[in-house]
């Protein structure tokens, strides 16, 4: 999946039935289309870190991280490192 930040705050982590990038986390949670609409601007992540939501491992922020969520108003972004498996 290419590195695209969506309006929902997550990087695109899936594709819809038409092959367009979308967010599998937020799809269907609201009536808006934020889960498949690219953000107006892509974030500058060079000085940011992301923390795994489960084991708290930290790495350099990247739109390529699994289930990445950009949180510019917080100290760290979120992602999932695979520590609990991929099933």
N, C-alpha and C positions, 0 to 999 in steps of 0.2 A: 504494500500500500504506500502510495506516495505521501510525502510529508505535507499535509494540508490541515490547517487549523480550521475547525468549524465554529459557527456562532455559539454552539452549546458549550464550547471551551475545550472539547476533546479533539485530538487529532483523528482524522478519518481512519477508522479501524475495520471497515467493512464496505461492501458495495450493495446498492439496492438492486431490484429486479432488472433495472436498465443498465447496470454496470457503473452507475455513478457513485462516487465516494459518499459515505455516510457514517454515522455513529451508531453502532449496535447497542451501546449503553443507553442512549437517550431516545432511540426510535420508539415511537408509540407512547412516550411518557407525557407528551403535551400535544396540543393541536397545532402548534406552530411548526415551521420547517427548519428551525435552528439546527436540528440534527443532521441536515444535509446541505446547509447553506454555508459556503466559505465565509470566514470572518472578513471584515472589511480590510484589515491589515494583518499580516503575519507577524508574530512576536519576535523580538530579538532575544534569543535564549542563551547567548554566549556567556553571560555571567550568572546564570541561574542553575539551581540543582533541583532534581526531582527525587521524591521519596516514595518507596513502595508502600502502598496503603496497608499491607499486611506485616511484613518483617522490618519495615523502616529502613531498609538499605537505601543509600543515597548514591546517585550518579549524576553526571552532567545532563541537564535538560535537553531533550531532543524530540522533535515531532515523530521520530522513528521508534520511540519507545512504545512498548505494548500498553494500550489503554491510557495513553498520555493525556493528562488534563492540565492545561495551562491555567495557573492561578496567580495572575500578576499582582493581586492585592494581598497575597500571602508570602511568607518567607520562602516556601518551596512549592514546586509543582507536584503532581501525583502521577504515578504509573504503577504497573504491575510487573514484578521481576520474574514471575514464574515459580516463586518459592512454595506454592501450594499445588503445583501441577498445572497442566493445561487441559484437563478433561472438561 
